[in-house]
């Protein structure tokens, strides 16, 4: 009876398995797609392939993200704030290493105003010098200072630079003293970044035909491109390396942090996702310790978080170790690396692999239940012209067996590791001290 229930619980209905955005259409030269499940609120995201990987000058992508929703030829920044609050909606931006997103969340029925607001920010931001100096640069400085003050963020920034050097290794957050970018630099980058063939427009909680008409109405007169095309990405190569960063005085008391990772110069594989699930210390039942090989062996007070960051042609996998003391961080690092070696040696039971595969499948499919997850999963595919469904994702996990899982992990560990230590570098371990 239990086995029957387990089989039934793993079935993915055909309607959910095929869940994706509606058929992609072109409207005013932009790729447009939407999915509407009858929600009372709607969301529209303009996604551009314009993250730091593609930037012409270091930091310009972060500055462009913070220039969103400022003065445009249609309305002032203050006017936009007042109108947005009048409608009860929310305008936001986000930045990843590959994409910039402008998003509007609003009550169903208010789509005309918010698509217009997004369109004007996309095509007619004025990029004034006084806004750059008085509003944007201070916002960038605050954002960067806050992000880098977290040793985990700092370790991941350094890890990307070591793993990929240029391209994906470009920083998400620029140093606060960086001030040589001009308003003209940002405008020039925006013209390239927001070219029609570099952008996808995605909607949730809105009918596809309605979104298509609004895009044609508000973006129909936009030129295909007003500047040079965005630079083609450098083919990703994984390098690896080691870096140690001493905490500054204001970071006294921060957790001692290690990152032990490896990169791939190819997209994330099902085996890597299953490895992440197998090692994850996040329990499936609240307040329990879980059955991860790491959970039971970490020293008291230490944590080990699995990091799996997928990109269009690469991936960064690793374990982020944090502990109150350097000694405990060293002990946790040894435990974490040993767990990886155990997988590479084939010391994973059949039922453990099955559980990890089921967890990876669940996490991949559950992620698309949220608006952010849908945009993250399908947005880049719309820009590139690719497409996939939950059914294909589920099938990919089902095809992983013990042999391919072990081989993938073993191959990963044969590459040069990316090792970062942030904290008390006089006492934090070196790679060879934890077995690397």
C-alpha positions as CSV (number, residue, x, y, z in Angstrom):
1,X,0.0,0.0,0.0
2,X,2.8,2.4,0.9
3,X,4.7,1.6,-2.3
4,X,1.5,2.3,-4.3
5,X,1.1,5.6,-2.6
6,X,4.8,6.5,-3.3
7,X,4.3,5.7,-7.0
8,X,1.2,7.7,-7.1
9,X,2.8,10.6,-5.4
10,X,5.5,10.8,-8.0
11,X,3.2,11.0,-11.0
12,X,3.1,14.3,-12.7
13,X,-0.2,15.0,-14.3
14,X,0.0,15.7,-18.0
15,X,-1.4,19.2,-17.6
16,X,1.2,20.1,-15.0
17,X,4.0,18.3,-16.8
18,X,3.5,20.3,-19.9
19,X,3.2,23.5,-18.0
20,X,5.0,26.3,-19.7
21,X,4.2,29.7,-21.2
22,X,1.8,29.9,-24.0
23,X,3.0,29.9,-27.5
24,X,5.6,32.6,-28.0
25,X,4.5,35.3,-30.4
26,X,6.2,38.4,-31.8
27,X,4.7,41.8,-30.9
28,X,6.3,45.0,-32.2
29,X,9.4,42.9,-32.8
30,X,9.7,41.5,-29.2
31,X,9.2,37.9,-28.1
32,X,6.1,37.9,-25.9
33,X,4.5,35.0,-23.9
34,X,2.1,34.7,-21.0
35,X,0.3,32.2,-18.9
36,X,-3.0,33.0,-17.1
37,X,-4.3,30.7,-14.4
38,X,-7.0,33.2,-13.3
39,X,-5.1,34.9,-10.5
40,X,-6.5,38.1,-9.1
41,X,-3.1,39.8,-9.6
42,X,-0.9,40.0,-12.7
43,X,2.7,40.4,-13.4
44,X,4.7,41.5,-16.4
45,X,8.5,41.2,-16.7
46,X,10.8,42.6,-19.3
47,X,13.9,40.4,-19.3
48,X,17.1,41.5,-21.1
49,X,20.2,39.5,-21.7
50,X,22.3,42.3,-20.2
51,X,23.9,41.1,-16.9
52,X,27.5,41.8,-16.0
53,X,28.6,39.0,-18.3
54,X,27.8,41.2,-21.3
55,X,28.7,44.7,-20.0
56,X,30.9,47.0,-21.9
57,X,32.4,48.6,-18.8
58,X,32.7,47.1,-15.3
59,X,29.6,48.0,-13.2
60,X,27.5,49.4,-16.0
61,X,24.9,46.6,-15.7
62,X,24.4,47.3,-11.9
63,X,24.1,51.0,-12.6
64,X,21.6,50.4,-15.4
65,X,19.5,48.2,-13.1
66,X,19.4,51.1,-10.6
67,X,18.5,53.6,-13.3
68,X,15.1,51.9,-13.9
69,X,12.0,53.9,-13.2
70,X,13.7,57.3,-13.2
71,X,12.7,60.3,-15.3
72,X,11.5,59.4,-18.8
73,X,10.2,61.4,-21.7
74,X,6.6,60.4,-20.7
75,X,6.7,61.1,-16.9
76,X,8.9,62.1,-14.1
77,X,10.3,59.6,-11.5
78,X,8.1,61.3,-8.8
79,X,5.0,61.0,-11.1
80,X,5.7,57.4,-11.7
81,X,5.9,56.7,-7.9
82,X,2.7,58.5,-7.2
83,X,0.8,56.8,-10.0
84,X,2.1,53.4,-9.1
85,X,1.0,53.9,-5.5
86,X,-2.4,55.1,-6.7
87,X,-2.9,51.8,-8.5
88,X,-1.5,49.8,-5.6
89,X,1.1,48.1,-7.7
90,X,4.8,47.4,-7.3
91,X,7.7,48.1,-9.7
92,X,11.0,46.3,-9.2
93,X,14.2,45.3,-10.8
94,X,16.7,42.5,-10.4
95,X,20.1,41.6,-11.8
96,X,21.8,38.2,-12.3
97,X,25.1,37.6,-14.0
98,X,23.3,37.1,-17.3
99,X,20.0,39.1,-17.2
100,X,18.4,42.3,-16.1
101,X,14.7,42.2,-15.3
102,X,12.2,45.0,-15.0
103,X,9.0,43.8,-13.3
104,X,5.5,45.2,-12.6
105,X,3.1,43.4,-10.2
106,X,-0.4,44.8,-10.1
107,X,-4.1,44.1,-9.7
108,X,-5.8,42.4,-12.7
109,X,-7.3,45.1,-14.9
110,X,-4.5,47.7,-14.4
111,X,-2.2,46.2,-17.0
112,X,-2.4,49.1,-19.4
113,X,-0.8,51.6,-17.1
114,X,1.9,49.2,-15.9
115,X,2.9,48.0,-19.4
116,X,3.1,51.6,-20.4
117,X,5.3,52.3,-17.4
118,X,7.7,49.4,-18.2
119,X,7.8,50.4,-21.9
120,X,8.7,54.0,-21.1
121,X,11.5,52.9,-18.8
122,X,12.8,50.6,-21.5
123,X,12.8,53.0,-24.3
124,X,12.8,56.6,-23.1
125,X,14.7,56.9,-19.8
126,X,16.5,60.2,-19.9
127,X,19.7,59.1,-18.2
128,X,20.4,62.5,-16.7
129,X,23.8,63.2,-15.0
130,X,22.2,64.6,-11.8
131,X,20.1,61.4,-11.3
132,X,23.2,59.3,-11.8
133,X,25.2,61.3,-9.2
134,X,22.5,62.1,-6.7
135,X,20.3,59.0,-6.8
136,X,21.8,56.0,-8.8
137,X,25.4,55.9,-7.6
138,X,24.4,56.3,-3.9
139,X,21.9,53.4,-4.4
140,X,24.6,51.3,-6.1
141,X,27.1,52.1,-3.3
142,X,24.6,51.1,-0.6
143,X,23.6,47.9,-2.4
144,X,27.2,46.9,-2.9
145,X,28.3,47.7,0.6
146,X,25.4,45.7,2.0
147,X,26.0,42.7,-0.2
148,X,29.8,42.5,0.3
149,X,29.5,42.9,4.1
150,X,28.0,39.4,4.1
151,X,30.9,36.9,4.0
152,X,28.8,34.4,2.1
153,X,28.1,36.9,-0.7
154,X,31.8,37.9,-0.7
155,X,32.9,34.3,-1.0
156,X,30.6,33.7,-4.0
157,X,31.7,36.8,-5.7
158,X,35.4,35.7,-5.4
159,X,34.5,32.2,-6.4
160,X,33.0,33.3,-9.7
161,X,36.1,35.4,-10.4
162,X,38.3,32.4,-9.8
163,X,36.1,29.9,-11.6
164,X,35.4,31.9,-14.8
165,X,37.7,35.0,-14.6
166,X,36.0,37.1,-17.3
167,X,32.4,36.9,-18.5
168,X,30.6,35.0,-15.7
169,X,33.4,36.0,-13.5
170,X,32.5,39.7,-13.8
171,X,31.3,41.1,-10.5
172,X,27.6,41.6,-9.6
173,X,28.5,44.4,-7.2
174,X,31.0,47.1,-8.1
175,X,33.3,48.7,-5.5
176,X,31.7,51.7,-3.8
177,X,34.5,54.0,-5.0
178,X,33.8,53.1,-8.6
179,X,32.8,56.4,-10.1
180,X,34.2,56.6,-13.7
181,X,30.9,55.6,-15.3
182,X,29.1,58.4,-17.0
183,X,25.4,58.8,-17.9
184,X,26.4,58.4,-21.5
185,X,28.0,55.1,-20.8
186,X,24.9,53.8,-19.2
187,X,22.7,55.1,-22.0
188,X,24.9,53.5,-24.6
189,X,24.7,50.2,-22.8
190,X,21.0,50.4,-22.4
191,X,20.6,51.0,-26.2
192,X,22.4,47.8,-26.8
193,X,20.9,45.8,-24.0
194,X,17.3,46.6,-24.8
195,X,17.5,45.8,-28.5
196,X,14.4,43.9,-29.6
197,X,16.1,40.7,-30.3
198,X,17.8,40.8,-26.9
199,X,14.6,41.0,-24.9
200,X,11.7,38.8,-23.9
201,X,8.4,40.0,-22.3
202,X,6.7,37.6,-20.0
203,X,3.4,37.8,-18.3
204,X,1.6,35.8,-15.6
205,X,-2.0,36.3,-14.6
206,X,-2.6,38.1,-17.9
207,X,-4.1,36.9,-21.2
208,X,-1.6,36.4,-24.0
209,X,-3.7,38.3,-26.5
210,X,-4.1,41.2,-24.1
211,X,-0.4,41.4,-23.4
212,X,0.4,41.2,-27.1
213,X,-1.9,44.2,-27.9
214,X,-0.4,46.3,-25.1
215,X,3.1,45.6,-26.2
216,X,2.2,46.6,-29.8
217,X,0.5,49.8,-28.4
218,X,3.3,51.0,-26.2
219,X,6.4,49.6,-27.9
220,X,5.2,49.5,-31.5
221,X,7.2,52.7,-32.4
222,X,10.4,51.6,-30.7
223,X,13.3,51.1,-33.1
224,X,14.7,47.6,-33.5
225,X,18.0,48.9,-32.0
226,X,19.5,52.4,-31.4
227,X,23.0,51.4,-30.7
228,X,25.6,48.7,-31.2
229,X,24.6,45.1,-30.5
230,X,25.3,43.7,-27.1
231,X,28.7,42.0,-27.1
232,X,28.7,38.3,-27.9
233,X,29.6,36.3,-24.7
234,X,33.1,34.9,-24.4
235,X,33.0,31.1,-24.5
236,X,33.0,30.0,-20.9
237,X,36.1,28.2,-19.6
238,X,36.4,26.9,-16.1
239,X,39.7,27.6,-14.4
240,X,39.4,27.3,-10.6
241,X,41.9,28.6,-8.0
242,X,42.3,29.8,-4.4
243,X,41.8,33.0,-2.6
244,X,41.9,34.1,1.0
245,X,40.3,37.4,2.3
246,X,40.9,38.7,5.8
247,X,37.8,40.3,7.4
248,X,38.0,44.1,7.8
249,X,37.6,45.5,11.3
250,X,33.9,46.4,10.8
251,X,33.2,42.7,10.1
252,X,34.4,41.5,13.5
253,X,32.3,38.7,14.7
254,X,31.1,37.5,11.3
255,X,31.0,33.8,10.6
256,X,34.2,32.2,9.3
257,X,33.5,31.1,5.7
258,X,34.8,28.6,3.3
259,X,33.7,27.9,-0.2
260,X,34.7,24.5,-1.8
261,X,33.5,24.4,-5.4
262,X,33.9,23.2,-8.9
263,X,32.7,24.6,-12.2
264,X,31.4,23.2,-15.5
265,X,31.8,24.8,-18.9
266,X,28.4,23.4,-19.8
267,X,24.8,23.7,-18.6
268,X,23.7,22.1,-15.4
269,X,23.2,18.3,-15.8
270,X,20.6,16.2,-14.0
271,X,23.4,14.4,-12.1
272,X,24.6,17.7,-10.7
273,X,21.1,18.6,-9.5
274,X,20.8,15.2,-7.9
275,X,24.2,15.6,-6.2
276,X,23.0,19.0,-4.8
277,X,19.9,17.3,-3.4
278,X,21.8,14.4,-2.0
279,X,24.2,16.7,0.0
280,X,21.6,19.3,1.0
281,X,21.3,19.7,4.7
282,X,17.8,21.3,4.4
283,X,15.4,18.8,6.0
284,X,12.2,17.8,4.4
285,X,10.4,17.9,7.8
286,X,10.7,21.1,9.9
287,X,12.9,20.8,13.0
288,X,14.3,17.4,11.9
289,X,17.9,16.9,11.1
290,X,17.3,15.2,7.7
291,X,19.2,12.3,6.2
292,X,21.9,14.2,4.3
293,X,25.3,12.6,4.7
294,X,26.5,16.0,5.9
295,X,23.7,16.8,8.4
296,X,24.7,14.2,11.0
297,X,28.5,14.8,10.8
298,X,28.9,18.6,10.9
299,X,30.3,20.0,14.1
300,X,28.0,21.9,16.4
301,X,27.4,25.4,15.3
302,X,28.7,24.9,11.7
303,X,26.6,24.9,8.6
304,X,27.1,23.6,5.0
305,X,24.9,25.0,2.3
306,X,24.9,23.5,-1.2
307,X,25.4,26.0,-4.0
308,X,24.3,25.2,-7.5
309,X,24.2,28.2,-9.8
310,X,23.1,27.4,-13.4
311,X,24.0,29.6,-16.4
312,X,23.3,29.3,-20.1
313,X,26.6,27.5,-20.9
314,X,28.1,26.9,-17.4
315,X,27.4,26.0,-13.8
316,X,29.1,26.6,-10.5
317,X,28.6,23.9,-7.8
318,X,30.0,24.0,-4.3
319,X,29.5,23.8,-0.6
320,X,29.5,27.0,1.5
321,X,30.8,26.3,4.9
322,X,30.2,28.7,7.8
323,X,31.1,28.4,11.5
324,X,31.7,30.6,14.5
325,X,35.4,29.7,14.7
326,X,38.1,28.9,12.2
327,X,38.7,25.5,13.8
328,X,35.1,24.4,13.4
329,X,35.1,25.7,9.8
330,X,38.1,23.6,9.1
331,X,36.4,20.5,10.6
332,X,33.3,21.2,8.6
333,X,35.3,21.6,5.5
334,X,36.9,18.2,6.0
335,X,33.4,16.6,6.5
336,X,32.0,18.3,3.4
337,X,34.8,17.3,1.1
338,X,34.7,13.7,2.4
339,X,31.0,13.6,1.6
340,X,31.8,14.5,-2.0
341,X,34.6,11.9,-2.2
342,X,32.2,9.2,-0.9
343,X,29.8,10.0,-3.8
344,X,32.7,9.9,-6.3
345,X,33.7,6.5,-4.9
346,X,30.2,5.1,-5.4
347,X,29.4,4.9,-1.7
348,X,25.7,5.9,-2.2
349,X,23.0,3.4,-1.5
350,X,20.3,2.7,-4.1
351,X,17.5,4.2,-1.8
352,X,19.7,7.3,-1.2
353,X,20.0,7.9,-4.9
354,X,16.3,7.4,-5.4
355,X,15.5,9.9,-2.6
356,X,17.9,12.5,-4.0
357,X,16.5,12.1,-7.5
358,X,12.9,12.5,-6.2
359,X,14.0,15.6,-4.2
360,X,15.7,17.2,-7.2
361,X,12.7,16.5,-9.4
362,X,10.4,18.1,-6.8
363,X,12.6,21.2,-6.4
364,X,12.8,21.7,-10.1
365,X,9.1,21.4,-10.7
366,X,8.0,23.2,-7.6
367,X,10.2,26.2,-8.5
368,X,7.9,27.0,-11.5
369,X,4.9,27.3,-9.2
370,X,5.9,30.9,-8.4
371,X,6.1,33.8,-10.8
372,X,9.7,34.4,-10.1
373,X,10.4,30.7,-10.8
374,X,8.5,30.7,-14.1
375,X,10.4,33.8,-15.3
376,X,13.7,32.4,-14.2
377,X,13.1,29.0,-15.8
378,X,11.5,30.1,-19.1
379,X,12.6,33.7,-19.7
380,X,16.1,32.9,-20.9
381,X,14.7,30.2,-23.1
382,X,12.3,32.7,-24.8
383,X,15.2,35.0,-25.6
384,X,17.3,32.2,-27.1
385,X,14.4,30.5,-28.8
386,X,14.6,27.3,-26.9
387,X,11.7,25.7,-25.0
388,X,11.2,22.9,-22.5
389,X,8.4,21.6,-20.3
390,X,8.2,20.0,-16.8
391,X,7.8,16.7,-18.5
392,X,11.2,16.8,-20.1
393,X,12.7,18.0,-16.8
394,X,11.2,15.0,-14.9
395,X,12.3,12.6,-17.6
396,X,15.9,13.8,-17.3
397,X,16.1,12.9,-13.6
398,X,14.5,9.5,-14.2
399,X,17.3,8.6,-16.6
400,X,20.1,9.0,-14.0
401,X,21.4,5.7,-12.6
402,X,24.1,4.9,-10.0
403,X,26.8,4.6,-12.6
404,X,26.2,7.9,-14.4
405,X,25.8,9.6,-11.0
406,X,29.1,8.3,-9.7
407,X,30.9,9.1,-12.9
408,X,29.6,12.7,-13.1
409,X,30.7,13.4,-9.5
410,X,34.1,11.7,-10.0
411,X,34.7,13.7,-13.2
412,X,33.8,16.9,-11.3
413,X,36.3,16.3,-8.5
414,X,39.1,15.7,-11.0
415,X,39.0,19.3,-12.1
416,X,40.8,22.1,-10.3
417,X,38.8,23.2,-7.2
418,X,37.7,26.7,-6.5
419,X,38.6,27.4,-2.8
420,X,37.8,30.6,-1.0
421,X,38.4,31.5,2.7
422,X,36.9,34.6,4.1
423,X,37.5,35.5,7.8
424,X,40.4,34.9,10.1
425,X,42.8,33.8,7.3
426,X,45.6,33.2,9.9
427,X,43.7,30.2,11.2
428,X,41.3,29.2,8.4
429,X,42.5,26.1,6.6
430,X,44.3,25.9,3.3
431,X,42.9,23.5,0.6
432,X,45.4,20.6,1.4
433,X,44.4,20.8,5.1
434,X,40.9,19.6,4.3
435,X,42.0,17.0,1.8
436,X,41.8,18.9,-1.5
